[in-house]
Amino acid sequence: MTPFRLPAEGGHPPPRSLRATRSLRATRSRGAPRSLRVSRSLRVLPITAAAVALLALVLAGPTSATSCVPIDMQLRDLQPGTAVFVGTVTGRDLSGVRVRIDQWFTGSDPRDTVVIPVAGPGEPVIVGTWDPQPGQVWFLIGDRVGPETFESNVCRQVPVDVALINTATALFGTPKLPPFAAPTAPPDDAPSGLPLAIGAGVVVLGVLGGLGAVVALQRRAA
C-alpha cells in the first residue's frame, strides 16, 4: 500500500477526515469550553463547603453543636428548688460523677457531697457531653432527683471563675460552707406508749375504787 502523503503547497487540500482530526486536537489543546468549566466548578462548590463545615464542627468539639444560654443569665431565671453550688470532682464511674461541695448558694437541704448522673447506654443525652476529671472545680446548676442526686447538663456545668462567684453572691447572698448538718429524721406520728400506760392506770384505779365502794355499801347493809 502506498503511504499517504500531504500534497505540496498549492496542491489539493487534505481529506476531510484529516481536517476533522486536526480540529479535535486543536479543541483539546485549547481546553474545554468555558460553559463546561463553569458547570464543573458549580458542582464542586457544595462538596467543598460541606467538607469545610464538617471539619469546623469536628475541631470545635461536641458542645459546639448546641447553643447554651450564658450561665450568668440562667442564674437570674431559675425554677423554684433549683440548686446552685460549687464543687470539686472526687470521682466518677459509668453512672455518675461524685462532687464534694465547696460552696452552696441556693437550694434546700444542702449536702456535703452530691452525684451528677451521666447518660448510660441507651439513655438520652440532654445536650452535649460532660467530661470532668477528679480534682477539677466546677460551678454547677442542678435539679434534685434524689436525696444526694442532682440532674444537670453541659449548659449548666462550667469551670468555676471569680466572675461567676461574684454574680452568684450578688444574687443569692454569701454561700453556705460545709460541713452541713445531717438531715433530720421526720417526726414519728405514732402515739407514744407512755400516755397509753397512764390512761390504762387511771382506768384500773377507777375500777378498783368502784369495787371498794360497792363492798363498803354491802357491809353497811349487813
C-alpha positions as CSV (number, residue, x, y, z in Angstrom):
1,M,0.0,0.0,0.0
2,T,1.3,3.4,-0.9
3,P,1.7,5.6,2.2
4,F,-0.5,8.8,2.2
5,R,1.4,12.0,1.6
6,L,0.3,15.5,2.1
7,P,0.2,17.5,-1.1
8,A,2.8,20.1,-1.7
9,E,1.9,23.7,-1.0
10,G,-0.6,24.9,-3.6
11,G,-1.9,21.4,-4.1
12,H,-5.2,19.9,-3.2
13,P,-6.4,20.3,0.4
14,P,-6.1,17.3,2.8
15,P,-9.0,14.9,3.1
16,R,-12.0,15.7,5.3
17,S,-11.1,13.1,7.9
18,L,-7.6,14.6,8.4
19,R,-9.2,18.1,8.8
20,A,-11.5,16.7,11.5
21,T,-8.6,15.1,13.4
22,R,-6.7,18.4,13.4
23,S,-9.8,20.3,14.6
24,L,-10.2,17.8,17.5
25,R,-6.6,18.2,18.5
26,A,-6.9,22.0,18.5
27,T,-10.0,21.9,20.7
28,R,-8.3,19.7,23.2
29,S,-5.3,21.9,23.3
30,R,-7.5,25.0,24.0
31,G,-9.3,23.2,26.8
32,A,-13.0,22.6,27.5
33,P,-15.5,25.3,26.6
34,R,-16.0,28.0,29.3
35,S,-19.6,27.0,30.0
36,L,-18.5,23.4,30.7
37,R,-15.7,24.6,33.0
38,V,-18.2,26.8,35.0
39,S,-20.6,23.9,35.3
40,R,-18.0,21.7,36.7
41,S,-16.9,24.4,39.3
42,L,-20.5,24.8,40.4
43,R,-20.8,21.1,41.1
44,V,-17.6,21.1,43.2
45,L,-18.6,24.1,45.4
46,P,-21.3,22.4,47.5
47,I,-19.0,19.5,48.2
48,T,-16.2,21.8,49.3
49,A,-18.5,23.8,51.5
50,A,-19.9,20.7,53.2
51,A,-16.4,19.4,53.9
52,V,-15.3,22.7,55.4
53,A,-18.4,22.8,57.7
54,L,-17.8,19.2,58.8
55,L,-14.2,20.0,59.6
56,A,-15.1,23.0,61.6
57,L,-17.7,21.1,63.7
58,V,-15.1,18.3,64.4
59,L,-12.5,20.8,65.5
60,A,-14.8,22.8,67.7
61,G,-15.8,19.8,69.8
62,P,-19.1,18.1,70.7
63,T,-20.7,21.0,72.6
64,S,-20.4,23.3,69.6
65,A,-23.5,21.8,68.1
66,T,-25.5,23.2,70.9
67,S,-26.4,26.8,71.8
68,C,-26.4,27.5,75.5
69,V,-27.8,30.5,77.3
70,P,-24.9,32.1,79.3
71,I,-24.9,30.6,82.8
72,D,-24.9,34.0,84.5
73,M,-28.2,34.7,82.7
74,Q,-29.6,31.3,83.7
75,L,-28.9,32.3,87.4
76,R,-31.4,35.2,87.0
77,D,-34.2,32.9,85.9
78,L,-34.1,29.7,88.0
79,Q,-37.1,27.5,88.7
80,P,-38.1,27.1,92.4
81,G,-36.0,24.4,94.1
82,T,-33.1,24.5,91.6
83,A,-29.7,24.3,93.4
84,V,-26.6,26.3,92.6
85,F,-23.3,25.2,94.1
86,V,-19.5,24.9,93.5
87,G,-17.9,21.6,93.9
88,T,-14.7,19.6,93.4
89,V,-14.9,16.3,91.4
90,T,-13.8,13.4,93.6
91,G,-14.6,10.5,91.3
92,R,-16.7,9.1,88.5
93,D,-18.0,5.9,87.2
94,L,-20.3,4.7,84.4
95,S,-23.4,6.0,86.2
96,G,-22.4,9.4,87.6
97,V,-19.9,12.0,88.8
98,R,-19.3,12.5,92.5
99,V,-18.8,16.1,93.6
100,R,-17.6,17.4,97.0
101,I,-19.4,20.6,97.8
102,D,-17.2,23.7,98.4
103,Q,-19.9,26.4,98.3
104,W,-23.7,26.1,98.3
105,F,-25.5,29.2,97.0
106,T,-29.2,28.2,96.8
107,G,-31.4,25.2,97.1
108,S,-32.9,23.4,100.1
109,D,-31.2,20.7,102.1
110,P,-27.5,21.2,101.2
111,R,-25.3,18.1,101.2
112,D,-21.6,17.7,101.7
113,T,-21.4,15.5,98.6
114,V,-23.7,15.1,95.6
115,V,-23.9,12.9,92.5
116,I,-24.4,14.2,89.0
117,P,-25.8,11.3,86.8
118,V,-24.4,10.8,83.3
119,A,-26.3,9.2,80.5
120,G,-25.9,5.4,80.3
121,P,-26.1,3.2,77.3
122,G,-29.5,3.7,75.5
123,E,-30.4,6.7,77.7
124,P,-30.9,10.1,76.0
125,V,-28.3,12.8,76.4
126,I,-30.0,16.1,77.2
127,V,-27.4,18.2,75.5
128,G,-23.7,17.7,74.8
129,T,-21.3,15.6,76.8
130,W,-19.7,16.5,80.2
131,D,-16.2,15.0,80.8
132,P,-15.0,16.2,84.2
133,Q,-11.8,14.8,85.8
134,P,-11.1,14.3,89.5
135,G,-9.7,17.4,91.1
136,Q,-11.4,19.9,88.8
137,V,-13.6,22.5,90.4
138,W,-17.0,23.3,88.7
139,F,-19.8,25.8,89.0
140,L,-23.0,23.8,88.7
141,I,-26.7,24.2,88.5
142,G,-28.9,21.2,89.1
143,D,-32.4,19.9,89.9
144,R,-32.7,17.4,92.8
145,V,-33.9,14.0,91.7
146,G,-32.8,12.2,94.8
147,P,-31.5,13.0,98.3
148,E,-27.9,13.5,97.0
149,T,-28.6,13.3,93.3
150,F,-28.9,16.3,91.0
151,E,-29.7,16.3,87.3
152,S,-27.7,18.7,85.2
153,N,-26.3,19.2,81.7
154,V,-23.4,20.9,79.9
155,C,-25.2,24.2,79.7
156,R,-25.3,24.3,83.5
157,Q,-21.7,23.0,84.1
158,V,-18.8,25.4,83.7
159,P,-15.3,25.7,85.3
160,V,-15.5,28.0,88.3
161,D,-14.2,31.5,88.0
162,V,-14.3,34.7,90.1
163,A,-16.9,36.4,87.9
164,L,-19.4,33.6,88.4
165,I,-18.8,33.6,92.2
166,N,-19.4,37.3,92.4
167,T,-22.6,37.1,90.3
168,A,-24.0,34.2,92.4
169,T,-23.1,36.0,95.6
170,A,-24.9,39.2,94.4
171,L,-28.0,37.2,93.5
172,F,-28.2,34.7,96.4
173,G,-26.0,36.1,99.2
174,T,-23.0,34.7,100.9
175,P,-22.8,30.9,100.1
176,K,-23.1,28.3,102.8
177,L,-20.0,26.3,103.5
178,P,-19.7,22.6,104.5
179,P,-19.9,20.6,106.7
180,F,-23.7,20.8,106.6
181,A,-26.0,19.4,109.3
182,A,-27.1,15.9,108.8
183,P,-30.7,15.8,107.6
184,T,-33.1,15.2,110.5
185,A,-35.4,12.2,110.5
186,P,-39.1,13.0,110.1
187,P,-41.1,13.0,113.3
188,D,-42.8,9.8,114.3
189,D,-46.5,10.2,114.1
190,A,-47.2,7.0,116.1
191,P,-48.5,7.7,119.6
192,S,-46.1,7.2,122.5
193,G,-46.6,4.3,124.8
194,L,-46.4,6.5,127.9
195,P,-49.8,8.2,127.5
196,L,-51.4,4.8,126.9
197,A,-49.9,3.4,130.1
198,I,-51.1,6.3,132.1
199,G,-54.6,6.0,130.7
200,A,-54.7,2.3,131.5
201,G,-53.6,3.0,135.0
202,V,-56.3,5.6,135.6
203,V,-58.9,3.1,134.3
204,V,-57.6,0.4,136.6
205,L,-57.7,2.7,139.6
206,G,-61.2,3.8,138.7
207,V,-62.4,0.2,138.6
208,L,-60.8,-0.7,141.9
209,G,-62.3,2.4,143.5
210,G,-65.7,1.4,142.3
211,L,-65.4,-2.1,143.7
212,G,-64.3,-0.7,147.0
213,A,-67.4,1.5,147.2
214,V,-69.7,-1.5,146.4
215,V,-68.0,-3.6,149.2
216,A,-68.5,-0.8,151.7
217,L,-72.2,-0.4,150.9
218,Q,-72.7,-4.2,151.2
219,R,-71.1,-4.2,154.7
220,R,-73.3,-1.4,155.9
221,A,-76.4,-3.1,154.6
222,A,-75.4,-6.3,156.5
